[in-house]
């Protein structure tokens, strides 16, 4: 089974009564509390040789990014670690990433592992006045990307090719300030963080909002890589969001680095518009297979 098929099946079986938002967004919402969870496993999300400090930074960034994508602010965390024999970890490597994001580690669990390192984090945040979801995109909205895509994929490709072993792609930062700004101002109608690739993640907005998203090829910032390469780059932890036309000036005055890469229309799916032709890129990106 594929990852998103399982999530969709679960969403129809779970009782979300009393919860404002449950399965289907970057974080769950109840009251004023946002909560999200990510797990990372050796051999899937990181290599055996990756420094533990880098693994922790990546894990925390993924979680903090989920809260930012909901327009909230990450506050507290619970950490679970399963450590195999012979693997060295330090308390300093655990704590430092939390300090860098201003998140308080308030508990968790540690255990041994029979095979490989396993880390899991539950992040607790506070909502802002406006909660961002994947289901709020409107026809006529413009699609924005917070920063160029593709660098994370290139760093990973270089490491796979053996050209470097510094694991810098683990150190990308979440867009916490932008997420807070969008949550306070309500400028964005919908939002998601780019964890699986722009094409794949935009499809979650498209599907949940019941709209068609058109990404305009010449507008995609890609740092010199091909646009197609950039659109498939995962774990960027940038923000992808839609903004009504009458709020674009407000966004650009505060965040001029945010780039309009497309538009929202009636219909379905995510499409790349190049030389007048449309190509379906809803599945461009990464998805776990079980």
C-alpha positions in Angstrom: 0.0 0.0 0.0 1.1 3.6 -0.7 1.5 6.1 2.1 -1.3 8.5 1.1 -3.8 5.7 0.3 -3.3 4.5 3.9 -3.8 8.0 5.3 -7.0 8.4 3.2 -8.4 5.1 4.5 -7.6 6.0 8.0 -9.3 9.4 7.7 -12.6 7.7 6.9 -12.4 5.4 10.0 -11.3 7.8 12.7 -13.7 9.6 15.1 -12.7 13.3 15.0 -15.6 14.5 17.1 -14.5 17.3 19.3 -11.5 18.1 17.2 -11.5 21.1 15.0 -9.0 19.6 12.5 -7.8 16.0 12.4 -6.2 13.8 9.7 -5.6 15.6 6.4 -3.6 18.7 7.3 -0.1 19.3 8.5 -1.2 19.3 12.2 -4.3 18.5 14.2 -6.1 21.3 16.0 -8.1 21.2 19.2 -8.9 24.4 21.0 -5.9 26.7 20.5 -3.5 23.8 20.4 -1.8 22.5 17.3 -0.1 19.1 17.4 1.9 17.1 14.8 4.2 14.1 14.7 7.0 12.9 12.5 9.1 9.7 12.7 12.4 9.0 11.0 14.1 5.6 10.5 17.6 4.8 9.6 18.0 3.7 6.0 14.8 5.6 5.0 15.2 9.1 6.2 18.9 9.2 7.1 22.0 7.1 6.5 23.9 5.1 9.1 26.8 7.5 8.8 24.8 10.7 9.3 25.8 12.6 12.5 23.2 12.3 15.2 23.2 16.1 15.6 22.2 16.5 11.9 19.5 13.8 12.3 18.0 15.7 15.2 18.0 18.9 13.3 16.2 17.4 10.4 13.6 15.7 12.7 12.9 18.9 14.5 12.7 21.0 11.4 10.2 18.6 9.8 7.9 19.0 12.9 8.3 22.7 13.3 7.6 23.2 9.6 4.3 21.4 10.1 3.2 23.9 12.7 4.4 26.8 10.5 2.4 25.5 7.6 -0.7 25.8 9.8 0.2 29.4 10.6 1.1 28.6 14.2 4.1 28.7 16.5 5.8 25.6 17.8 6.2 25.6 21.6 6.9 22.2 23.1 8.0 18.7 22.1 8.1 15.1 23.2 10.9 12.9 21.8 11.2 9.2 21.4 14.5 7.5 20.5 15.3 3.8 19.9 19.1 3.4 19.8 21.0 0.3 18.5 24.0 -1.1 20.3 27.2 0.7 19.5 25.5 4.0 18.4 26.8 7.0 20.3 24.5 9.9 21.0 24.9 12.8 23.3 22.5 14.9 25.4 24.0 18.1 23.8 23.2 16.8 20.3 19.6 16.2 21.4 19.1 19.6 23.1 20.8 22.0 20.7 18.3 21.9 17.8 15.4 22.6 20.2 17.3 25.7 21.5 17.9 26.9 18.0 14.1 26.9 17.3 13.0 28.2 20.8 11.1 24.9 21.4 11.1 23.3 24.9 11.7 19.6 25.1 9.4 18.5 27.9 9.6 14.7 27.9 9.5 11.5 25.8 11.0 8.0 25.9 14.2 6.2 25.2 14.8 2.5 24.4 17.1 0.1 22.7 16.8 -1.0 19.1 17.5 -4.4 17.6 18.1 -2.9 14.1 18.9 0.7 13.3 18.3 4.1 14.9 14.7 5.3 15.1 13.6 8.8 16.2 10.1 10.2 16.7 8.9 13.6 17.7 5.6 15.0 18.8 5.4 18.8 18.5 2.9 21.0 20.3 2.2 24.5 19.1 -0.2 27.4 19.5 -2.6 28.6 16.7 -2.6 32.2 15.6 -5.8 34.2 14.9 -5.9 32.5 11.5 -5.4 28.8 11.0 -4.0 27.8 7.6 -5.3 24.5 6.0 -4.9 22.6 2.8 -8.6 23.0 2.1 -8.9 26.8 1.8 -7.6 27.5 -1.7 -10.0 29.5 -3.9 -10.4 30.0 -7.6 -8.6 33.2 -8.5 -5.9 32.7 -5.8 -2.2 33.0 -6.8 0.2 30.3 -5.8 3.4 31.3 -3.9 6.6 29.6 -2.9 8.6 31.0 -0.1 12.1 30.2 -1.5 13.7 28.5 -4.5 13.5 24.8 -4.7 16.0 22.1 -5.7 19.0 22.8 -3.5 18.1 20.0 -1.0 17.9 17.5 -3.8 21.2 18.6 -5.3 23.0 18.3 -2.0 21.5 14.8 -1.5 22.5 13.7 -5.0 26.1 14.9 -4.4 26.3 12.8 -1.2 24.8 9.8 -3.0 27.5 10.2 -5.7 30.2 10.3 -3.0 31.2 13.9 -3.8 30.6 15.1 -0.2 29.8 13.6 3.2 28.9 16.8 5.1 25.1 16.0 5.2 24.2 19.7 4.7 20.8 18.9 3.4 19.8 17.8 6.9 20.3 21.4 8.1 17.7 23.3 6.1 15.6 25.6 8.3 11.8 25.7 8.6 10.0 28.9 7.6 8.8 29.8 11.1 8.7 33.6 10.8 6.7 33.4 7.5 4.3 30.8 9.0 3.7 33.1 12.0 3.2 36.1 9.7 0.6 34.2 7.6 -1.2 33.0 10.7 -1.4 36.5 12.2 -2.5 38.3 9.1 -4.7 35.8 7.3 -3.2 36.7 4.0 -3.0 33.1 2.8 -6.1 31.0 2.0 -4.3 27.7 2.1 -0.8 26.4 2.9 1.4 23.3 3.1 5.1 22.8 3.7 7.2 21.2 0.9 8.3 17.9 2.3 7.5 15.5 -0.6 8.0 17.8 -3.6 6.1 20.8 -5.0 4.0 18.7 -7.4 3.0 16.1 -4.8 2.4 18.6 -2.0 0.4 21.0 -4.3 -1.8 18.0 -5.1 -2.8 17.9 -1.4 -4.1 21.5 -1.6 -5.8 20.7 -4.9 -7.5 17.6 -3.6 -8.6 19.1 -0.3 -9.7 22.4 -1.8 -11.4 20.9 -4.9 -9.5 23.1 -7.3 -7.0 23.0 -10.1 -3.5 24.3 -9.6 -1.5 25.6 -12.5 2.3 26.1 -12.0 3.7 28.4 -14.6 7.1 27.1 -15.8 8.9 30.5 -16.3 8.0 31.6 -12.8 9.5 28.7 -10.8 12.6 29.8 -8.9 15.1 26.9 -9.2 18.6 28.1 -8.5 19.9 27.1 -11.9 18.6 23.5 -11.9 15.9 22.5 -14.3 12.3 23.4 -13.3 11.3 19.7 -13.4 14.2 18.8 -11.1 13.2 21.5 -8.6 9.6 20.5 -8.6 10.4 17.0 -7.5 12.8 18.0 -4.6 11.5 16.9 -1.2 12.4 17.9 2.3 12.8 21.5 1.3 10.6 22.7 4.2 9.7 25.8 2.3 6.0 27.0 2.4 3.7 26.6 -0.6 0.6 28.8 -0.2 -2.3 30.5 -2.0 -3.1 34.2 -1.7 -6.1 36.1 -3.1 -5.1 38.7 -5.6 -6.1 41.6 -3.4 -3.7 40.5 -0.7 -0.6 40.0 -2.9 0.7 43.6 -2.3 0.5 43.0 1.5 2.5 39.8 1.2 5.1 41.3 -1.1 5.7 44.3 1.1 6.5 42.1 4.1 8.1 39.1 2.3 9.4 40.3 -1.1 11.4 37.0 -1.4 8.1 35.0 -1.8 7.6 34.2 -5.4 4.3 33.7 -7.3 4.7 30.5 -9.3 1.2 29.8 -10.5 -2.6 30.2 -10.1 -5.7 28.5 -8.9 -8.5 27.6 -11.3 -11.7 25.6 -11.4 -11.0 21.9 -11.9 -8.7 19.4 -10.3 -5.1 18.3 -10.2 -1.7 20.0 -10.4 -0.5 21.0 -13.9 2.7 22.5 -15.2 2.1 25.1 -17.9 5.0 25.2 -20.4 4.9 26.8 -23.9 1.1 26.7 -23.8 1.0 23.0 -23.0 -0.3 21.5 -19.7 1.3 18.4 -18.1 -0.1 16.7 -15.0 2.5 16.8 -12.2 0.3 15.8 -9.3 2.4 12.7 -8.6 5.8 14.4 -9.1 7.6 14.0 -5.7 8.0 11.3 -3.1 5.7 8.8 -1.5 6.5 6.0 0.9 5.5 2.5 -0.2 4.8 -0.2 2.4 
